[in-house]
């Protein structure tokens, strides 16, 4: 993201006119964020340029009224917030995730095949659609830990000068004599690095990229990433295709609204008692149960420390939570044009038809009637179209951040997202109009007071 794509393009009203600018910003952000570590680093850079101050969990926090702050955990999760000038009375939280399905590089030397080709050993991260990763230009990105005197230093890496590829297998070779398809080998997913006998070639390239010796690399978290850039497509350029749209599209759209709420042009956003909070969690694709996931203490710890630093009592802390609201933003399945029977018969989100609110009776999505009403009210006030997603009968579907976050910190929660095709593919698709709708919603959500929810009246007989 650059200054060109700042918060002023997340207007709650007139948002359709800003769709082109929002989409170019999204595509730039995705292209520069090949993995969760790079996505968070890019967000942090933008926050620093806009006057936010970084906090460390290991240090004492001293927060000032009207101050703008962020804190990261593991370098792959990030929470940003802006304090009001008066007393804290509630939190307006939007959460998305930084990770996407991929393949993680295993530690140790690469493998040499019988044909003499050097291959990287990988394992699945999340649930990638494996076939989409074949025959594409891939690279390696992530972080490494280096020896730095008496301490350790983290460095991000993206090997743009090294292209890997996973070659697919011809169907002729996969059929047995009886015409049946033979079982897949686990090594079929190993990417080829080149013709080399040097099993340490990959690590040497990483060390060369960082201008260090290979022995200085003491640890690493590295992933395969698709090198293809984001593009507009369709007869009228009405679609966007890119890697990692699940969930960098929601991450970016909500971030634009957060920046708008924190901008100097909108001082009223700092005068009320609501604290705008923007969360980006890692590890959603593997269940969120990690130090830095939505099912961790990260959000709860941050909110509690904000309350302690601003002088709230324990009683006032719980009152603030009861007044707060969480929007979990993670993409939703659009109706597939070639497999329409896989969608619910009634609730069928489509590309470029608006934001999606997600329901499930088993609470894998946290939306209920109250939180849906709050979401629809904000959207309705600004002409933002809303669609509904439910799983078709007999399908449990996926899960997302909402219920897991709410189990850690008791906030009224709604699960929403952008309608998407090819979710978990190496190259996904969303509608070009929907991204601007999300940015507009997030701007309104962060700036406006939420409606009061009256007590439960009783109508009719039990």
ChimeraX attribute file (.defattr): number of C-alpha atoms within 10 A of each C-alpha:
attribute: neighborCount
match mode: 1-to-1
recipient: residues
	/A:1	18
	/A:2	12
	/A:3	10
	/A:4	12
	/A:5	18
	/A:6	20
	/A:7	21
	/A:8	17
	/A:9	25
	/A:10	32
	/A:11	23
	/A:12	27
	/A:13	17
	/A:14	15
	/A:15	22
	/A:16	18
	/A:17	13
	/A:18	20
	/A:19	21
	/A:20	15
	/A:21	15
	/A:22	28
	/A:23	23
	/A:24	18
	/A:25	22
	/A:26	27
	/A:27	24
	/A:28	16
	/A:29	23
	/A:30	24
	/A:31	18
	/A:32	16
	/A:33	24
	/A:34	25
	/A:35	27
	/A:36	26
	/A:37	24
	/A:38	23
	/A:39	26
	/A:40	24
	/A:41	19
	/A:42	16
	/A:43	19
	/A:44	22
	/A:45	13
	/A:46	17
	/A:47	18
	/A:48	14
	/A:49	11
	/A:50	16
	/A:51	13
	/A:52	19
	/A:53	16
	/A:54	15
	/A:55	16
	/A:56	11
	/A:57	14
	/A:58	6
	/A:59	7
	/A:60	10
	/A:61	13
	/A:62	11
	/A:63	18
	/A:64	14
	/A:65	15
	/A:66	17
	/A:67	17
	/A:68	21
	/A:69	20
	/A:70	21
	/A:71	19
	/A:72	22
	/A:73	17
	/A:74	11
	/A:75	19
	/A:76	22
	/A:77	27
	/A:78	26
	/A:79	23
	/A:80	26
	/A:81	25
	/A:82	25
	/A:83	27
	/A:84	23
	/A:85	18
	/A:86	14
	/A:87	17
	/A:88	21
	/A:89	21
	/A:90	22
	/A:91	23
	/A:92	23
	/A:93	27
	/A:94	28
	/A:95	26
	/A:96	32
	/A:97	31
	/A:98	30
	/A:99	26
	/A:100	29
	/A:101	25
	/A:102	26
	/A:103	24
	/A:104	21
	/A:105	23
	/A:106	15
	/A:107	14
	/A:108	12
	/A:109	16
	/A:110	23
	/A:111	19
	/A:112	19
	/A:113	12
	/A:114	7
	/A:115	7
	/A:116	12
	/A:117	15
	/A:118	25
	/A:119	25
	/A:120	27
	/A:121	19
	/A:122	21
	/A:123	15
	/A:124	14
	/A:125	17
	/A:126	18
	/A:127	15
	/A:128	18
	/A:129	15
	/A:130	15
	/A:131	12
	/A:132	14
	/A:133	24
	/A:134	18
	/A:135	14
	/A:136	18
	/A:137	15
	/A:138	24
	/A:139	22
	/A:140	25
	/A:141	26
	/A:142	23
	/A:143	21
	/A:144	21
	/A:145	16
	/A:146	22
	/A:147	15
	/A:148	10
	/A:149	7
	/A:150	6
	/A:151	7
	/A:152	15
	/A:153	13
	/A:154	15
	/A:155	14
	/A:156	17
	/A:157	21
	/A:158	23
	/A:159	16
	/A:160	12
	/A:161	9
	/A:162	15
	/A:163	17
	/A:164	22
	/A:165	21
	/A:166	20
	/A:167	15
	/A:168	13
	/A:169	12
	/A:170	8
	/A:171	9
	/A:172	9
	/A:173	9
	/A:174	14
	/A:175	13
	/A:176	11
	/A:177	8
	/A:178	6
	/A:179	9
	/A:180	9
	/A:181	13
	/A:182	12
	/A:183	9
	/A:184	10
	/A:185	7
	/A:186	9
	/A:187	12
	/A:188	12
	/A:189	23
	/A:190	22
	/A:191	26
	/A:192	21
	/A:193	22
	/A:194	18
	/A:195	13
	/A:196	13
	/A:197	14
	/A:198	14
	/A:199	16
	/A:200	16
	/A:201	18
	/A:202	21
	/A:203	18
	/A:204	17
	/A:205	15
	/A:206	22
	/A:207	19
	/A:208	12
	/A:209	14
	/A:210	17
	/A:211	9
	/A:212	14
	/A:213	13
	/A:214	18
	/A:215	11
	/A:216	14
	/A:217	21
	/A:218	12
	/A:219	14
	/A:220	18
	/A:221	16
	/A:222	22
	/A:223	26
	/A:224	23
	/A:225	28
	/A:226	25
	/A:227	18
	/A:228	16
	/A:229	14
	/A:230	22
	/A:231	13
	/A:232	19
	/A:233	14
	/A:234	9
	/A:235	7
	/A:236	7
	/A:237	11
	/A:238	14
	/A:239	18
	/A:240	22
	/A:241	23
	/A:242	24
	/A:243	25
	/A:244	29
	/A:245	30
	/A:246	30
	/A:247	25
	/A:248	27
	/A:249	30
	/A:250	29
	/A:251	29
	/A:252	27
	/A:253	28
	/A:254	30
	/A:255	28
	/A:256	28
	/A:257	31
	/A:258	28
	/A:259	26
	/A:260	26
	/A:261	27
	/A:262	28
	/A:263	18
	/A:264	12
	/A:265	11
	/A:266	12
	/A:267	14
	/A:268	15
	/A:269	25
	/A:270	24
	/A:271	16
	/A:272	19
	/A:273	18
	/A:274	28
	/A:275	26
	/A:276	25
	/A:277	24
	/A:278	26
	/A:279	25
	/A:280	32
	/A:281	29
	/A:282	28
	/A:283	24
	/A:284	26
	/A:285	24
	/A:286	15
	/A:287	16
	/A:288	20
	/A:289	14
	/A:290	16
	/A:291	15
	/A:292	23
	/A:293	28
	/A:294	32
	/A:295	24
	/A:296	19
	/A:297	16
	/A:298	25
	/A:299	24
	/A:300	16
	/A:301	13
	/A:302	18
	/A:303	21
	/A:304	17
	/A:305	18
	/A:306	20
	/A:307	19
	/A:308	15
	/A:309	14
	/A:310	17
	/A:311	13
	/A:312	19
	/A:313	11
	/A:314	12
	/A:315	8
	/A:316	15
	/A:317	19
	/A:318	17
	/A:319	14
	/A:320	21
	/A:321	19
	/A:322	15
	/A:323	17
	/A:324	20
	/A:325	22
	/A:326	24
	/A:327	27
	/A:328	28
	/A:329	29
	/A:330	27
	/A:331	27
	/A:332	27
	/A:333	25
	/A:334	24
	/A:335	21
	/A:336	17
	/A:337	9
	/A:338	7
	/A:339	8
	/A:340	12
	/A:341	11
	/A:342	14
	/A:343	20
	/A:344	16
	/A:345	12
	/A:346	10
	/A:347	18
	/A:348	21
	/A:349	26
	/A:350	24
	/A:351	22
	/A:352	19
	/A:353	17
	/A:354	24
	/A:355	29
	/A:356	28
	/A:357	27
	/A:358	25
	/A:359	22
	/A:360	16
	/A:361	11
	/A:362	8
	/A:363	13
	/A:364	19
	/A:365	24
	/A:366	29
	/A:367	25
	/A:368	17
	/A:369	9
	/A:370	13
	/A:371	19
	/A:372	19
	/A:373	15
	/A:374	19
	/A:375	21
	/A:376	17
	/A:377	14
	/A:378	20
	/A:379	23
	/A:380	13
	/A:381	12
	/A:382	17
	/A:383	16
	/A:384	23
	/A:385	15
	/A:386	17
	/A:387	19
	/A:388	19
	/A:389	24
	/A:390	23
	/A:391	20
	/A:392	16
	/A:393	10
	/A:394	6
	/A:395	11
	/A:396	12
	/A:397	11
	/A:398	11
	/A:399	18
	/A:400	24
	/A:401	27
	/A:402	29
	/A:403	24
	/A:404	22
	/A:405	25
	/A:406	18
	/A:407	13
	/A:408	16
	/A:409	20
	/A:410	16
	/A:411	22
	/A:412	20
	/A:413	27
	/A:414	27
	/A:415	29
	/A:416	30
	/A:417	27
	/A:418	33
	/A:419	30
	/A:420	25
	/A:421	22
	/A:422	17
	/A:423	24
	/A:424	22
	/A:425	23
	/A:426	24
	/A:427	21
	/A:428	19
	/A:429	25
	/A:430	29
	/A:431	25
	/A:432	22
	/A:433	24
	/A:434	28
	/A:435	31
	/A:436	31
	/A:437	33
	/A:438	32
	/A:439	31
	/A:440	30
	/A:441	28
	/A:442	31
	/A:443	28
	/A:444	23
	/A:445	26
	/A:446	26
	/A:447	23
	/A:448	15
	/A:449	15
	/A:450	17
	/A:451	10
	/A:452	8
	/A:453	10
	/A:454	6
	/A:455	6
	/A:456	6
	/A:457	5
	/A:458	7
	/A:459	6
	/A:460	4
	/A:461	4
	/A:462	4
